[in-house]
Amino acid sequence: MAALSRLFKPQFSSLFQRSLSTTTVSVSEIQPQRDKSSKPLPPITDDPQGSRNFQWVFLGCPGVGKGTYASRLSALLGVPHIATGDLVRDELSSSGPLSHQLEEVVNQGKLVSDEIIFNLLSKRLEAGESKGESGFILDGFPRTIRQAEILDEVTEIDLVVNLKLREDVLIEKCLGRRICSECGKGFNLASINAKAENGDPEITMAPLLPPPQCSSKLITRADDTEPVVRKRLRVYKEQSEPVEDYYRKQGKLTEFNLPGGIPESWPKLLEALHLDDYGDRKSAAA
């Protein structure tokens, strides 16, 4: 946990350890809640402290594209993209002490425990710190109110981006995902043409096909089966959507409904985040 203690507020290092070791101590017992009546904050486009880089969070259902857009913004803003899903998968492939425990949890569509996630996050931040990284875009974390409260007490989150997409499209996207077993890059074989219905807009997304050298090496993630995908979406709604309200009350939440695939959504997302004037830096991330 050393990296978290150095990156986050030093006065809360003991709180961080205490919060992970017990479920009976609430954040409000340690520090008064911040004022929830303040006006919403606009999206932040400059270094908010003058001494560190952006500290953003990306929320959204499994399969919505958090990794895709967070990684593009990472290149644009010059901060590391830290996806907790990638941390879990890296640990699974490492055959480390947690791999068997994580395999059972992931394949059943359950949420990984807070303690494991924070341990993996601390390990990743420590590795980044040794390379001179500053700031972060967290992807897929926090997923519960408890995680959000702990994170809120040990660091300052500047902006929370909530990506939204209709459920039938999410399921189709997840079932179309493939990974190249050799290079590790992700692709999607789904060609989505969802008609407008029940107030939901029409959504069209072209497949993200692999190059010839990867096409014969594609594999499907073990958790990308329809029963597991539906369970993950249900678990997200039950446990993670309250996190949206948590940040909404702080005035830090920006919600963005994806209008389509990357070509349609990327420029509109930049506009929503007040980043559409980044010029040459924007083209470098595209």
C-alpha positions as CSV (number, residue, x, y, z in Angstrom):
1,M,0.0,0.0,0.0
2,A,3.0,2.3,0.0
3,A,2.3,3.9,-3.3
4,L,-1.3,4.8,-2.3
5,S,0.0,6.4,0.9
6,R,2.5,8.5,-1.1
7,L,0.0,9.5,-3.8
8,F,-3.0,10.1,-1.6
9,K,-3.5,12.5,1.3
10,P,-1.0,11.5,4.0
11,Q,-3.4,12.3,6.8
12,F,-5.7,9.5,5.6
13,S,-3.1,6.7,5.2
14,S,-4.3,5.1,8.5
15,L,-7.9,5.5,7.4
16,F,-7.2,3.6,4.2
17,Q,-5.8,0.6,6.1
18,R,-8.6,0.7,8.7
19,S,-11.3,0.9,6.1
20,L,-10.1,-2.2,4.4
21,S,-9.8,-4.2,7.6
22,T,-13.3,-3.7,8.9
23,T,-16.9,-3.2,7.6
24,T,-18.1,-1.7,10.9
25,V,-16.4,1.7,10.7
26,S,-18.1,4.2,8.5
27,V,-16.4,7.2,6.8
28,S,-18.7,9.6,8.7
29,E,-17.3,8.3,12.0
30,I,-13.8,9.5,11.0
31,Q,-14.4,12.8,9.2
32,P,-17.6,14.9,8.7
33,Q,-19.3,14.6,5.3
34,R,-18.5,17.3,2.7
35,D,-21.2,19.8,2.0
36,K,-23.5,18.2,-0.6
37,S,-25.4,21.5,-1.3
38,S,-22.6,23.1,-3.3
39,K,-23.2,23.9,-7.0
40,P,-22.1,21.4,-9.6
41,L,-18.6,21.8,-10.8
42,P,-17.8,22.2,-14.5
43,P,-15.5,19.6,-16.2
44,I,-11.9,20.4,-15.3
45,T,-9.5,20.9,-18.3
46,D,-6.4,22.2,-16.5
47,D,-4.3,21.0,-13.6
48,P,-6.6,21.6,-10.7
49,Q,-3.9,21.8,-8.0
50,G,-0.9,23.2,-9.9
51,S,1.1,20.4,-8.3
52,R,-0.3,17.2,-9.8
53,N,-2.1,15.9,-13.0
54,F,-5.7,15.0,-13.7
55,Q,-7.4,12.5,-11.4
56,W,-10.5,11.3,-13.2
57,V,-12.8,8.3,-12.9
58,F,-14.7,6.5,-15.7
59,L,-18.0,4.8,-14.8
60,G,-20.3,2.7,-16.9
61,C,-21.8,-0.8,-17.4
62,P,-19.5,-3.7,-18.4
63,G,-18.9,-3.5,-22.2
64,V,-19.8,0.2,-22.6
65,G,-16.3,1.1,-23.8
66,K,-14.7,2.6,-20.7
67,G,-11.3,1.2,-21.7
68,T,-11.5,2.5,-25.2
69,Y,-12.3,6.1,-24.3
70,A,-10.3,6.2,-21.1
71,S,-7.2,5.1,-23.0
72,R,-7.7,7.8,-25.7
73,L,-8.1,10.4,-23.1
74,S,-5.0,9.1,-21.3
75,A,-3.0,9.8,-24.5
76,L,-4.6,13.2,-24.9
77,L,-4.1,14.4,-21.3
78,G,-0.8,12.6,-20.6
79,V,-1.9,10.6,-17.6
80,P,-1.9,6.9,-17.1
81,H,-5.0,4.8,-17.8
82,I,-5.5,2.4,-15.0
83,A,-8.2,-0.3,-15.7
84,T,-9.0,-2.5,-12.7
85,G,-10.3,-5.1,-15.1
86,D,-6.8,-5.2,-16.7
87,L,-5.2,-5.5,-13.3
88,V,-7.4,-8.5,-12.5
89,R,-6.7,-10.2,-15.8
90,D,-2.9,-9.5,-15.4
91,E,-3.0,-11.2,-12.0
92,L,-5.0,-14.1,-13.4
93,S,-2.4,-14.7,-16.1
94,S,0.5,-14.4,-13.7
95,S,-0.3,-17.6,-11.8
96,G,0.2,-15.7,-8.6
97,P,-1.3,-16.4,-5.2
98,L,-4.6,-14.7,-6.1
99,S,-5.1,-16.2,-9.5
100,H,-7.2,-19.2,-8.6
101,Q,-9.4,-17.2,-6.2
102,L,-9.9,-14.5,-8.9
103,E,-10.6,-17.0,-11.6
104,E,-13.6,-18.3,-9.7
105,V,-14.9,-14.8,-8.9
106,V,-14.6,-13.5,-12.5
107,N,-16.1,-16.6,-14.2
108,Q,-19.1,-16.3,-12.0
109,G,-19.6,-12.6,-12.8
110,K,-19.1,-11.5,-9.2
111,L,-17.4,-8.4,-8.0
112,V,-13.8,-8.7,-6.7
113,S,-13.4,-7.8,-3.1
114,D,-12.4,-4.3,-2.0
115,E,-9.2,-5.5,-0.4
116,I,-8.0,-7.4,-3.5
117,I,-8.8,-4.4,-5.8
118,F,-7.0,-1.9,-3.5
119,N,-3.9,-4.2,-3.3
120,L,-3.8,-4.5,-7.1
121,L,-4.3,-0.8,-7.5
122,S,-1.5,0.0,-5.0
123,K,0.9,-2.4,-6.9
124,R,0.1,-0.6,-10.2
125,L,0.5,2.9,-8.8
126,E,3.9,1.9,-7.2
127,A,5.1,0.6,-10.5
128,G,3.9,3.9,-12.2
129,E,5.5,6.1,-9.6
130,S,8.9,4.5,-10.2
131,K,8.5,5.6,-13.9
132,G,7.5,9.2,-13.0
133,E,3.8,8.9,-13.6
134,S,1.5,11.6,-12.2
135,G,-2.3,11.6,-12.0
136,F,-4.6,8.9,-13.3
137,I,-7.8,7.9,-15.2
138,L,-9.4,5.1,-13.2
139,D,-11.5,2.8,-15.3
140,G,-14.0,0.5,-13.6
141,F,-13.3,1.7,-10.1
142,P,-14.9,2.5,-7.7
143,R,-17.8,0.1,-8.2
144,T,-19.4,0.4,-4.8
145,I,-20.3,3.1,-2.4
146,R,-17.8,1.7,0.1
147,Q,-15.0,1.9,-2.4
148,A,-16.0,5.4,-3.4
149,E,-16.0,6.6,0.2
150,I,-12.6,5.2,0.9
151,L,-11.2,6.6,-2.3
152,D,-12.8,10.0,-1.6
153,E,-11.1,10.2,1.8
154,V,-7.6,9.4,0.6
155,T,-7.5,11.4,-2.6
156,E,-9.3,14.2,-4.5
157,I,-11.2,13.0,-7.6
158,D,-11.6,15.9,-10.0
159,L,-14.1,14.6,-12.5
160,V,-16.3,11.4,-12.9
161,V,-17.4,10.5,-16.5
162,N,-20.4,8.1,-16.7
163,L,-20.7,6.4,-20.1
164,K,-24.2,5.2,-20.9
165,L,-25.5,2.8,-23.6
166,R,-28.8,0.8,-24.0
167,E,-28.7,-2.7,-22.5
168,D,-29.4,-4.7,-25.6
169,V,-26.5,-3.1,-27.4
170,L,-24.2,-3.7,-24.4
171,I,-25.0,-7.4,-24.4
172,E,-24.3,-7.6,-28.2
173,K,-21.0,-5.8,-27.8
174,C,-19.8,-8.0,-25.0
175,L,-20.7,-11.2,-26.9
176,G,-18.7,-9.9,-29.9
177,R,-15.5,-9.2,-28.0
178,R,-12.4,-11.1,-29.0
179,I,-8.7,-10.9,-27.9
180,C,-5.7,-11.8,-30.0
181,S,-3.9,-14.6,-28.1
182,E,-0.6,-13.5,-29.4
183,C,-0.5,-9.7,-29.2
184,G,-3.2,-9.2,-26.6
185,K,-5.1,-6.5,-28.5
186,G,-8.9,-6.4,-28.3
187,F,-11.4,-6.5,-31.2
188,N,-15.1,-6.8,-31.7
189,L,-16.9,-8.9,-34.3
190,A,-20.4,-7.5,-33.6
191,S,-22.0,-5.4,-36.3
192,I,-24.7,-3.6,-34.4
193,N,-27.8,-2.0,-36.0
194,A,-30.2,-1.4,-33.1
195,K,-33.5,0.2,-34.1
196,A,-35.0,3.1,-32.1
197,E,-37.6,1.7,-29.6
198,N,-39.2,2.5,-26.2
199,G,-37.5,5.9,-26.2
200,D,-34.1,4.6,-26.9
201,P,-32.3,6.1,-29.9
202,E,-31.1,4.1,-32.9
203,I,-27.5,2.9,-32.5
204,T,-25.2,1.7,-35.3
205,M,-21.7,0.4,-34.5
206,A,-19.4,-1.1,-37.1
207,P,-17.3,-4.1,-36.1
208,L,-13.7,-3.6,-35.0
209,L,-12.1,-6.3,-37.1
210,P,-8.6,-7.7,-36.5
211,P,-5.7,-7.4,-39.1
212,P,-4.9,-10.6,-41.0
213,Q,-2.0,-11.5,-38.6
214,C,-4.5,-11.7,-35.7
215,S,-7.6,-13.1,-37.3
216,S,-6.7,-16.8,-36.8
217,K,-5.6,-16.2,-33.2
218,L,-8.8,-14.7,-31.7
219,I,-10.1,-16.0,-28.4
220,T,-13.2,-15.2,-26.3
221,R,-12.9,-14.1,-22.7
222,A,-14.1,-16.7,-20.3
223,D,-16.6,-14.3,-18.8
224,D,-18.1,-13.1,-22.2
225,T,-21.0,-15.6,-22.2
226,E,-24.6,-14.4,-22.3
227,P,-25.5,-15.7,-18.8
228,V,-22.4,-14.1,-17.2
229,V,-22.8,-10.8,-19.1
230,R,-26.4,-10.5,-18.0
231,K,-25.4,-11.3,-14.4
232,R,-22.6,-8.7,-14.6
233,L,-25.1,-6.0,-15.8
234,R,-27.5,-6.9,-13.0
235,V,-24.7,-6.8,-10.4
236,Y,-23.6,-3.4,-11.8
237,K,-27.1,-2.0,-11.5
238,E,-27.5,-3.2,-7.9
239,Q,-24.1,-2.2,-6.5
240,S,-22.5,0.3,-8.8
241,E,-25.3,2.7,-10.0
242,P,-25.5,4.2,-6.5
243,V,-21.9,5.3,-7.0
244,E,-23.3,7.6,-9.8
245,D,-25.6,9.3,-7.3
246,Y,-22.7,9.6,-4.8
247,Y,-20.7,11.6,-7.3
248,R,-23.7,13.4,-8.7
249,K,-24.4,14.9,-5.3
250,Q,-20.8,16.2,-5.2
251,G,-21.3,17.9,-8.6
252,K,-18.5,15.9,-10.2
253,L,-20.5,13.6,-12.5
254,T,-20.7,14.2,-16.2
255,E,-23.0,11.7,-18.0
256,F,-22.5,10.9,-21.6
257,N,-24.8,8.8,-23.8
258,L,-22.8,7.2,-26.5
259,P,-24.5,8.0,-29.9
260,G,-22.7,5.2,-31.8
261,G,-19.3,3.8,-32.4
262,I,-15.9,5.5,-32.0
263,P,-16.1,7.8,-35.0
264,E,-19.4,9.3,-33.9
265,S,-18.8,9.3,-30.1
266,W,-15.2,10.4,-29.7
267,P,-15.5,14.0,-31.0
268,K,-18.8,14.5,-29.1
269,L,-17.2,13.2,-25.9
270,L,-14.4,15.7,-26.3
271,E,-16.9,18.4,-26.7
272,A,-18.8,17.3,-23.6
273,L,-15.6,17.4,-21.6
274,H,-14.6,20.8,-23.0
275,L,-11.5,19.2,-24.6
276,D,-12.4,19.8,-28.3
277,D,-9.9,22.7,-28.6
278,Y,-6.8,20.6,-27.8
279,G,-5.8,20.7,-31.5
280,D,-2.7,18.7,-32.4
281,R,-2.9,16.8,-29.1
282,K,-6.4,15.6,-30.0
283,S,-5.2,14.2,-33.4
284,A,-2.4,12.4,-31.7
285,A,-4.8,10.4,-29.5
286,A,-7.3,9.7,-32.3
